[in-house]
């Protein structure tokens, strides 16, 4: 693990391999450990960087400074300090929001964009988004981080053969700082690309799970809005596809990268 100073905070990151850069961005309430199923595979051919976004893992947990835009600027400064001019951004869930924002605001940094079970408008998800914001806020305020971690982990990995991955995910989620998690969550739910999505011309892969919280049709709709995007569906997978179906995900991503 290494630390680097950006925007008055420290980001914790890991850096493996050599070659074109893959930058891996984890989901809300998790850490760079989301990518344990990808780092060994891809670092044989690529330089793979996995980081803890602000408020998460071993990175700084500020009192008030949160939001997708701030996380995006953190990532930009990380690349600048590492003298990396271009990378393929791979963003899972909240990490997908950061990757989308980077593609909209700083497209010159992107070789490719990979969006994994995420979306371009967390602030415009209709009834689903409204219920998520209300229910999770109430749950967090009344029960706390540890019971929330248990519920999220079970929903992501409910099957009998997934007990080990469920327990591992719950363990890292329950270590979240309450304030950091809450502010990361509410600022994420306030973020959206809006019409800016139409200007993104970066070559894009969208990975969807057949049993994700949002349907495949939701992903197909924004794939159709993007200028240069394709959709891959991973079967027998829920939200955490990079964890519950790592081999299938790695094959899909490798095929996309090799067909540039």
SULSULZI-V71899 format. One record per backbone hydrogen bond with DSSP energy under -0.5 kcal/mol. NH is the residue of the N-H (numbers start at 1). CO is the residue of the C=O. Records with the same first field share a line. If there is no record, write none. Layout:
NH=CO  CO
This chain:
2=13
4=11
6=9
9=6
11=4
12=52
13=2
14=50
16=48
22=47
23=21  88
24=22  49
25=23  90
26=24  51
30=27
34=31
35=32
36=33
38=35
39=35
40=36
42=38
43=39
44=41
45=42
46=42
47=20
48=16  46
49=22  47
50=14
51=24
52=12
53=51
55=60
56=53
59=56
60=10
62=60
66=64
71=67
72=68
73=69
74=70
75=71
76=72
77=73
78=74
79=75
80=76
81=77
82=78
83=80
84=79
85=83
87=109
88=21
89=87  112
90=23  88
91=89  114
92=25  90
93=91  116
95=92
96=93
97=93
98=94
99=95
100=96
101=97
102=98
103=99
104=100
105=101
106=102
109=106
110=107
111=87  109
112=87
113=203
114=89
115=205
116=91  114
117=115  207
122=191
123=191
124=121
128=125
129=125
130=126
131=127
132=128
133=129
134=130
135=131
136=132
137=133
138=134
139=135
140=136
141=137
142=138
143=139
144=139  140
148=144
149=145
150=146
151=147
152=148
153=149
154=150
155=151
156=152
157=153
162=159
163=160
166=162
167=163
168=164
169=165
170=166
171=167
172=168
173=169
174=170
175=172
176=173
181=177
182=178
183=179
184=180
185=181
186=182
187=183
188=184
189=185
190=187
191=188
193=120
196=193
197=194
198=195
199=196
200=197
201=199
204=228
205=113
206=230
207=115  205
208=206  232
210=234
211=237
212=209
218=215
219=215
220=216
221=217
222=218
223=219
224=220
225=221
226=222
227=200
230=204
232=206
234=208  232
235=233
241=239
243=240
244=240
245=241
246=243
249=245
250=246
251=247
252=248
253=249
254=250
255=251
256=252
257=253
258=254
259=255
260=257
